[in-house]
Amino acid sequence: MNEGLTGPNLGSGLFKKRIAMPGQGKRGGWRVLLGFQKGKKAFFLYLFAKSSRENITDHEIRALKHLTKYYLEMNPDEIRAALDCGELREVTCDEQAN
């Protein structure tokens, strides 16, 4: 995303990305909504399989925009506290699925 592959910008720092499932391409894949500030922060907020629902509602988008604003405005100490209490979970690129 830092290199411009952001996907649709839904406003307020909320973006929708399409993720292909192995062997199924993007049409059979996942949708992820995330809060994103280029070069600064990214928060995965919501993930769903396209096969389970076509899209999210306008009401859900409004709620996710509020959540995005909340997380993107957090300072490093607030983020650490949210990680420590389990509100947030850090995801690394080399993490394996259980």
DOVOSE-360504 format. One line per field, with one value per residue: residue number from 0; x, y, z of N, C-alpha, C, O in turn; residue in one letter. Coordinates in nm, 2 decimals. Atoms other than C-alpha are relative to their C-alpha. Example, Ala and Ser with C-alpha at 12.3 -4.5 7.8 and 13.67 -1.06 7.14 Angstrom:
num <- c(0 | 1)
nx <- c(0.09 | -0.09)
ny <- c(-0.12 | -0.11)
nz <- c(0.00 | 0.00)
cax <- c(1.23 | 1.37)
cay <- c(-0.45 | -0.11)
caz <- c(0.78 | 0.71)
cx <- c(0.09 | -0.08)
cy <- c(0.12 | 0.11)
cz <- c(0.00 | 0.08)
ox <- c(0.19 | -0.03)
oy <- c(0.12 | 0.22)
oz <- c(0.07 | 0.09)
residuo <- c(A | S)
// end
This chain:
num <- c(0 | 1 | 2 | 3 | 4 | 5 | 6 | 7 | 8 | 9 | 10 | 11 | 12 | 13 | 14 | 15 | 16 | 17 | 18 | 19 | 20 | 21 | 22 | 23 | 24 | 25 | 26 | 27 | 28 | 29 | 30 | 31 | 32 | 33 | 34 | 35 | 36 | 37 | 38 | 39 | 40 | 41 | 42 | 43 | 44 | 45 | 46 | 47 | 48 | 49 | 50 | 51 | 52 | 53 | 54 | 55 | 56 | 57 | 58 | 59 | 60 | 61 | 62 | 63 | 64 | 65 | 66 | 67 | 68 | 69 | 70 | 71 | 72 | 73 | 74 | 75 | 76 | 77 | 78 | 79 | 80 | 81 | 82 | 83 | 84 | 85 | 86 | 87 | 88 | 89 | 90 | 91 | 92 | 93 | 94 | 95 | 96 | 97)
nx <- c(0.08 | -0.09 | -0.05 | 0.11 | 0.10 | 0.09 | 0.14 | 0.09 | 0.00 | 0.14 | 0.00 | -0.04 | -0.11 | 0.05 | -0.02 | 0.04 | -0.09 | 0.04 | -0.11 | 0.03 | -0.02 | -0.08 | 0.07 | 0.13 | -0.01 | 0.06 | 0.14 | 0.03 | -0.09 | 0.03 | 0.00 | -0.05 | 0.01 | -0.10 | -0.04 | -0.13 | -0.07 | -0.12 | -0.12 | 0.02 | 0.08 | 0.10 | 0.08 | 0.10 | 0.13 | 0.11 | -0.04 | 0.11 | -0.01 | 0.10 | 0.11 | 0.10 | 0.08 | -0.05 | -0.06 | 0.05 | 0.11 | -0.04 | -0.01 | -0.13 | -0.11 | 0.00 | -0.06 | -0.14 | -0.07 | -0.02 | -0.10 | -0.13 | -0.04 | -0.05 | -0.12 | -0.10 | -0.04 | -0.07 | -0.15 | -0.07 | 0.03 | 0.14 | -0.01 | -0.06 | 0.10 | 0.10 | -0.06 | -0.02 | 0.13 | 0.07 | 0.09 | -0.07 | -0.09 | -0.09 | -0.01 | -0.13 | 0.01 | -0.05 | 0.09 | 0.06 | 0.14 | 0.01)
ny <- c(-0.12 | -0.12 | -0.02 | -0.05 | 0.11 | -0.02 | 0.04 | -0.11 | -0.09 | -0.02 | -0.13 | 0.00 | 0.10 | 0.13 | 0.06 | 0.14 | 0.07 | 0.13 | 0.10 | 0.12 | 0.13 | 0.08 | 0.08 | -0.05 | -0.14 | -0.10 | 0.01 | 0.09 | -0.03 | -0.06 | -0.15 | -0.05 | -0.15 | -0.04 | -0.14 | -0.01 | -0.13 | 0.04 | -0.01 | -0.02 | 0.10 | 0.08 | 0.08 | 0.09 | -0.02 | 0.09 | 0.10 | 0.10 | 0.07 | -0.05 | 0.10 | -0.01 | -0.12 | -0.07 | -0.12 | -0.04 | -0.10 | -0.14 | -0.02 | 0.06 | -0.08 | -0.11 | 0.04 | 0.03 | -0.13 | -0.05 | 0.09 | -0.03 | -0.13 | 0.02 | 0.07 | -0.07 | -0.11 | 0.05 | -0.02 | 0.13 | 0.05 | 0.06 | 0.13 | 0.10 | 0.04 | 0.08 | 0.13 | 0.07 | 0.04 | 0.09 | -0.07 | 0.02 | 0.11 | -0.03 | 0.10 | -0.01 | 0.06 | 0.14 | 0.07 | 0.12 | 0.03 | 0.11)
nz <- c(0.00 | 0.01 | 0.13 | 0.09 | 0.03 | -0.11 | 0.02 | -0.01 | -0.11 | -0.04 | -0.07 | -0.14 | -0.02 | 0.01 | 0.13 | 0.02 | 0.08 | 0.04 | -0.02 | 0.07 | -0.07 | 0.08 | 0.10 | 0.03 | 0.06 | -0.08 | -0.01 | -0.11 | -0.11 | -0.12 | -0.01 | -0.13 | -0.02 | -0.09 | -0.02 | 0.06 | 0.02 | 0.07 | -0.07 | -0.14 | -0.07 | 0.07 | -0.10 | 0.06 | -0.08 | 0.03 | 0.10 | 0.03 | 0.13 | 0.10 | 0.02 | -0.11 | 0.02 | 0.11 | -0.05 | -0.13 | 0.01 | -0.02 | -0.14 | -0.04 | 0.05 | -0.09 | -0.13 | 0.02 | 0.02 | -0.14 | -0.06 | 0.07 | -0.06 | -0.14 | 0.00 | 0.07 | -0.08 | -0.12 | -0.01 | -0.03 | -0.13 | 0.00 | 0.08 | -0.08 | -0.10 | 0.07 | 0.02 | -0.13 | -0.05 | 0.09 | 0.10 | 0.13 | 0.01 | 0.11 | 0.10 | 0.07 | 0.13 | 0.00 | -0.09 | 0.06 | -0.05 | -0.09)
cax <- c(0.00 | 0.29 | 0.38 | 0.04 | -0.15 | -0.42 | -0.74 | -1.06 | -1.04 | -1.37 | -1.27 | -1.13 | -0.83 | -1.05 | -0.95 | -1.08 | -0.84 | -0.91 | -0.70 | -0.70 | -0.74 | -0.49 | -0.62 | -0.93 | -0.81 | -0.96 | -1.32 | -1.32 | -1.11 | -1.13 | -1.21 | -1.02 | -1.10 | -0.82 | -0.73 | -0.42 | -0.18 | 0.10 | 0.43 | 0.28 | 0.01 | -0.21 | -0.49 | -0.68 | -1.04 | -1.26 | -1.21 | -1.48 | -1.49 | -1.66 | -1.85 | -2.01 | -2.13 | -2.10 | -2.02 | -2.07 | -2.35 | -2.33 | -2.39 | -2.09 | -1.87 | -1.97 | -1.88 | -1.55 | -1.46 | -1.51 | -1.30 | -1.03 | -1.02 | -0.98 | -0.70 | -0.51 | -0.51 | -0.36 | -0.01 | 0.26 | 0.18 | -0.19 | -0.11 | 0.11 | -0.16 | -0.41 | -0.17 | -0.10 | -0.47 | -0.56 | -0.77 | -0.51 | -0.30 | 0.02 | 0.05 | 0.39 | 0.44 | 0.61 | 0.33 | 0.20 | -0.17 | -0.26)
cay <- c(0.00 | 0.24 | 0.19 | 0.31 | -0.03 | 0.10 | -0.02 | 0.18 | 0.47 | 0.48 | 0.81 | 0.90 | 0.67 | 0.37 | 0.14 | -0.18 | -0.43 | -0.75 | -1.06 | -1.36 | -1.71 | -1.96 | -2.12 | -1.90 | -1.56 | -1.24 | -1.32 | -1.60 | -1.42 | -1.21 | -0.84 | -0.66 | -0.31 | -0.13 | 0.21 | 0.34 | 0.64 | 0.61 | 0.55 | 0.56 | 0.32 | 0.04 | -0.13 | -0.44 | -0.37 | -0.62 | -0.93 | -1.13 | -1.38 | -1.26 | -1.59 | -1.50 | -1.15 | -0.93 | -0.61 | -0.42 | -0.18 | 0.20 | 0.19 | -0.05 | 0.18 | 0.48 | 0.29 | 0.17 | 0.53 | 0.63 | 0.33 | 0.42 | 0.78 | 0.66 | 0.42 | 0.65 | 0.93 | 0.70 | 0.79 | 0.52 | 0.49 | 0.44 | 0.18 | 0.00 | 0.00 | -0.13 | -0.41 | -0.49 | -0.52 | -0.72 | -0.45 | -0.47 | -0.75 | -0.69 | -0.89 | -0.96 | -1.06 | -1.39 | -1.50 | -1.85 | -1.94 | -2.18)
caz <- c(0.00 | 0.06 | -0.30 | -0.43 | -0.45 | -0.22 | -0.38 | -0.35 | -0.11 | 0.09 | 0.26 | 0.60 | 0.56 | 0.50 | 0.21 | 0.06 | -0.07 | -0.27 | -0.18 | -0.40 | -0.25 | -0.37 | -0.70 | -0.71 | -0.83 | -0.70 | -0.78 | -0.53 | -0.28 | 0.03 | 0.10 | 0.37 | 0.50 | 0.66 | 0.80 | 0.63 | 0.65 | 0.40 | 0.56 | 0.91 | 1.01 | 0.88 | 1.08 | 0.95 | 1.05 | 0.88 | 0.66 | 0.47 | 0.19 | -0.12 | -0.13 | 0.21 | 0.12 | -0.18 | 0.01 | 0.33 | 0.40 | 0.41 | 0.78 | 0.83 | 0.62 | 0.84 | 1.15 | 1.01 | 0.91 | 1.28 | 1.39 | 1.13 | 1.26 | 1.62 | 1.54 | 1.30 | 1.56 | 1.83 | 1.95 | 2.00 | 2.37 | 2.31 | 2.04 | 2.28 | 2.55 | 2.30 | 2.21 | 2.57 | 2.66 | 2.35 | 2.17 | 1.89 | 1.77 | 1.57 | 1.25 | 1.09 | 0.73 | 0.83 | 1.07 | 1.00 | 1.02 | 1.30)
cx <- c(0.09 | 0.05 | -0.12 | -0.11 | -0.10 | -0.14 | -0.10 | 0.01 | -0.14 | -0.01 | 0.05 | 0.11 | -0.04 | 0.02 | -0.05 | 0.10 | -0.06 | 0.12 | -0.05 | 0.03 | 0.08 | -0.09 | -0.13 | 0.00 | -0.08 | -0.15 | -0.05 | 0.07 | -0.07 | -0.01 | 0.05 | -0.02 | 0.10 | 0.01 | 0.15 | 0.05 | 0.14 | 0.12 | -0.01 | -0.07 | -0.09 | -0.07 | -0.10 | -0.12 | -0.10 | 0.04 | -0.12 | 0.03 | -0.11 | -0.11 | -0.10 | -0.09 | 0.07 | 0.08 | -0.04 | -0.09 | 0.06 | 0.02 | 0.13 | 0.12 | 0.01 | 0.07 | 0.15 | 0.08 | 0.02 | 0.11 | 0.14 | 0.05 | 0.06 | 0.14 | 0.11 | 0.04 | 0.07 | 0.15 | 0.07 | -0.04 | -0.14 | -0.01 | 0.05 | -0.09 | -0.11 | 0.05 | 0.01 | -0.13 | -0.08 | -0.10 | 0.06 | 0.09 | 0.10 | 0.02 | 0.13 | -0.01 | 0.05 | -0.08 | -0.07 | -0.14 | 0.00 | -0.09)
cy <- c(0.12 | 0.03 | 0.04 | -0.11 | 0.00 | -0.06 | 0.11 | 0.07 | 0.03 | 0.13 | -0.02 | -0.09 | -0.14 | -0.05 | -0.14 | -0.06 | -0.14 | -0.09 | -0.13 | -0.12 | -0.09 | -0.09 | 0.05 | 0.14 | 0.10 | -0.01 | -0.09 | 0.03 | 0.07 | 0.15 | 0.04 | 0.15 | 0.04 | 0.15 | 0.01 | 0.14 | -0.04 | 0.03 | 0.00 | -0.12 | -0.07 | -0.09 | -0.09 | 0.01 | -0.11 | -0.08 | -0.08 | -0.06 | 0.05 | -0.10 | 0.01 | 0.12 | 0.08 | 0.13 | 0.03 | 0.12 | 0.14 | 0.03 | -0.06 | 0.09 | 0.13 | -0.04 | -0.03 | 0.12 | 0.06 | -0.08 | 0.04 | 0.13 | -0.02 | -0.07 | 0.09 | 0.12 | -0.05 | 0.04 | -0.13 | -0.06 | -0.06 | -0.13 | -0.11 | -0.05 | -0.08 | -0.14 | -0.08 | -0.06 | -0.09 | 0.07 | -0.01 | -0.12 | 0.03 | -0.12 | 0.02 | -0.08 | -0.15 | -0.09 | -0.12 | -0.02 | -0.13 | -0.11)
cz <- c(0.00 | -0.14 | -0.10 | -0.03 | 0.11 | -0.02 | 0.02 | 0.14 | 0.04 | 0.08 | 0.14 | 0.04 | -0.01 | -0.14 | -0.01 | -0.09 | -0.04 | 0.02 | -0.06 | 0.09 | -0.09 | -0.10 | -0.04 | -0.06 | 0.09 | 0.01 | 0.11 | 0.13 | 0.12 | -0.02 | 0.13 | 0.00 | 0.10 | 0.01 | -0.04 | -0.01 | -0.06 | 0.08 | 0.15 | 0.06 | -0.09 | 0.11 | -0.08 | 0.08 | -0.02 | -0.12 | -0.03 | -0.13 | -0.09 | -0.02 | 0.12 | -0.01 | -0.11 | 0.04 | 0.14 | -0.02 | 0.02 | 0.15 | 0.06 | -0.04 | 0.09 | 0.13 | -0.01 | -0.03 | 0.14 | 0.07 | -0.06 | 0.06 | 0.14 | 0.00 | -0.06 | 0.09 | 0.13 | 0.00 | 0.03 | 0.14 | 0.01 | -0.08 | 0.09 | 0.11 | -0.06 | -0.03 | 0.13 | 0.06 | -0.10 | -0.09 | -0.14 | 0.01 | -0.12 | -0.09 | -0.07 | -0.13 | 0.00 | 0.10 | -0.07 | 0.05 | 0.09 | -0.06)
ox <- c(0.05 | 0.09 | -0.10 | -0.20 | -0.12 | -0.20 | -0.05 | 0.02 | -0.21 | -0.12 | 0.04 | 0.12 | 0.04 | -0.03 | -0.05 | 0.13 | -0.13 | 0.23 | -0.15 | 0.12 | 0.05 | -0.18 | -0.20 | -0.11 | -0.12 | -0.21 | -0.16 | 0.08 | -0.19 | 0.05 | 0.00 | 0.01 | 0.11 | -0.02 | 0.23 | -0.03 | 0.22 | 0.15 | 0.09 | -0.01 | -0.13 | 0.00 | -0.18 | -0.12 | -0.17 | 0.09 | -0.19 | 0.09 | -0.22 | -0.23 | -0.21 | -0.20 | 0.19 | 0.18 | -0.12 | -0.10 | 0.17 | 0.11 | 0.20 | 0.21 | 0.12 | 0.15 | 0.22 | 0.20 | 0.13 | 0.20 | 0.24 | 0.17 | 0.16 | 0.22 | 0.23 | 0.16 | 0.12 | 0.21 | 0.00 | -0.05 | -0.16 | -0.08 | 0.00 | -0.10 | -0.15 | -0.02 | -0.02 | -0.13 | -0.18 | -0.17 | -0.02 | 0.13 | 0.05 | 0.02 | 0.16 | -0.09 | 0.01 | -0.04 | -0.12 | -0.17 | 0.08 | -0.11)
oy <- c(0.23 | 0.14 | 0.03 | -0.07 | -0.10 | -0.10 | 0.23 | 0.01 | 0.10 | 0.17 | -0.13 | -0.14 | -0.23 | 0.01 | -0.21 | -0.01 | -0.20 | -0.06 | -0.18 | -0.12 | -0.09 | -0.16 | -0.01 | 0.18 | 0.06 | 0.03 | -0.07 | -0.05 | 0.06 | 0.21 | -0.02 | 0.22 | -0.02 | 0.23 | -0.07 | 0.23 | -0.11 | 0.14 | 0.02 | -0.19 | -0.02 | -0.16 | -0.03 | -0.01 | -0.14 | -0.03 | -0.13 | 0.00 | 0.07 | -0.06 | -0.04 | 0.12 | 0.08 | 0.16 | -0.05 | 0.18 | 0.16 | 0.10 | 0.00 | 0.11 | 0.17 | 0.04 | 0.00 | 0.13 | 0.11 | -0.02 | 0.04 | 0.14 | 0.04 | -0.02 | 0.09 | 0.17 | 0.04 | 0.03 | -0.23 | -0.18 | -0.16 | -0.22 | -0.22 | -0.17 | -0.18 | -0.24 | -0.20 | -0.16 | -0.14 | 0.00 | -0.02 | -0.16 | 0.06 | -0.24 | 0.14 | -0.17 | -0.23 | -0.20 | -0.10 | 0.01 | -0.22 | -0.21)
oz <- c(-0.06 | -0.16 | -0.22 | -0.10 | 0.19 | 0.08 | 0.04 | 0.24 | -0.04 | 0.13 | 0.20 | 0.15 | 0.03 | -0.23 | 0.09 | -0.20 | 0.04 | -0.03 | -0.03 | 0.18 | -0.21 | -0.05 | -0.12 | -0.10 | 0.20 | 0.11 | 0.16 | 0.22 | 0.14 | -0.12 | 0.24 | -0.10 | 0.21 | -0.09 | 0.00 | -0.05 | 0.00 | 0.13 | 0.22 | 0.15 | -0.20 | 0.19 | -0.15 | 0.20 | 0.07 | -0.22 | 0.06 | -0.22 | -0.05 | -0.05 | 0.10 | 0.05 | -0.13 | -0.01 | 0.20 | -0.12 | 0.08 | 0.19 | 0.14 | 0.03 | 0.12 | 0.18 | 0.08 | 0.01 | 0.16 | 0.13 | 0.01 | 0.09 | 0.17 | 0.07 | -0.01 | 0.07 | 0.21 | -0.11 | 0.07 | 0.15 | 0.07 | -0.05 | 0.08 | 0.14 | 0.00 | -0.03 | 0.13 | 0.12 | -0.06 | -0.17 | -0.23 | 0.11 | -0.23 | -0.04 | -0.12 | -0.14 | -0.09 | 0.12 | -0.18 | 0.17 | 0.07 | 0.01)
residuo <- c(M | N | E | G | L | T | G | P | N | L | G | S | G | L | F | K | K | R | I | A | M | P | G | Q | G | K | R | G | G | W | R | V | L | L | G | F | Q | K | G | K | K | A | F | F | L | Y | L | F | A | K | S | S | R | E | N | I | T | D | H | E | I | R | A | L | K | H | L | T | K | Y | Y | L | E | M | N | P | D | E | I | R | A | A | L | D | C | G | E | L | R | E | V | T | C | D | E | Q | A | N)
// end
